[in-house]
Amino acid sequence: MKTFKDLKKGDKLIVKNNPVYKDCDVTINGHNYVTERVFEDTVVTICSKPLITTTRGIGFGGIPAIQLRVIENPDKIPYNIIIKDYISRRDLTETEKYKIVQDNDN
């Protein structure tokens, strides 16, 4: 089973309750809305080697974290995901916000 410490380029993650803007055409109280914000689980692909880093904040040097560069699909721009407290989460497959998509051969 793949855990956060095993992540590499090409692996997939599920981002839980990710805000997504969808097209709509709704009139509410005289206001016309053309997009709505919905929360859904989104599958992203890691597009570069994960980095072990520290966040700014608590204590000298911050909290250990893993930084992932991910992309939703080839038409979109990659962005960063930071999973804080890497030391306690590295042997996990899921957090409250992220879940690793397991391959069938693992």
N, C-alpha and C positions, 0 to 999 in steps of 0.2 A: 504494500500500500504506500502510495506517494505522500510525503509530508512536506511542510513548508521548507525544511532544510534541503529537500531533494529537488526543488523547483529549478527548471532551466528554460532556456529559450525554446519556444514552441509549445510549452505546457499551457493548459487552459484553466481558468478560474471562473467561478460564478460570483458576480458581485450582487449581493442580496439587496433588494429594495432600492435599486439604482433609479434616480429620477430621469425619466425619459420624456421628451416633448413630442407629442403626436399632433398631426393635423386634425382639425375639426372645424365645423362651421355651426356655431351655436349662438343664439341670442338669448341673453339672460338680463332681465330688467332693462331692456333697451340697449345693452352693450353687446356688440358682436365680437365673439372670440374665435380666432382662427387656429390657435394651438392650445393644448391642454397638457398639464404636467401629471404624469402617472408614474407610479412606482412599480417596477417589475424586475425580476432577476435577469441579469445580463451576462452572457458568456463572453469573456475576453481572452485573448491570446497574449502570452508573454513574448515580447519581440526583441528583447536583449537580455544579456546575462544579469540575473538578480544581484543587487549590491547590498552588502551588510553595512549599515551606517548607524549613526546615532541621531536622535532628534534633539532639538533644543528644548530645554526645560529643566526638569527635575534633576538636581545633583550636578556635579562637575562632569561635563562631557555629554550629558543627556541620557536618554533611554535608548538601548539597542533596538534597532528596527531593520526591516528588510524593505528595500525600495525596488519596486517592479515597474518596468516600462511596458505598458500594455496597449493593445489596440482592439477595438470591437470588430471592425471589418476593414478591408483594404481601402475603402473610400473615405475613411475618417482619419483624423490625426491621432498619433499615439499620445498617451498621457501617463503620468506617474501615479502609482498606488503605493502608499507607505503603510506597512503593517507594523504597528508599534509593539514594543515589548517582545522582540524576536526570541530572546532567550527562553521565555516560558511557553512560547507558541510554536517553536521550531519542530517539535515532534507531533503536532496536531495536523489534522486534515481539514479543519473547519474552525472559523471564528464566528462571532456574531455578525460579521459583515461579509466575509469571504469563505468560499468553499472550493477545494481543489476538485477538478473533474478527473476522476480516476480512469486510466486506460484499462481496456479489457485484459491486456496481457500482464498487468501488475497484480 
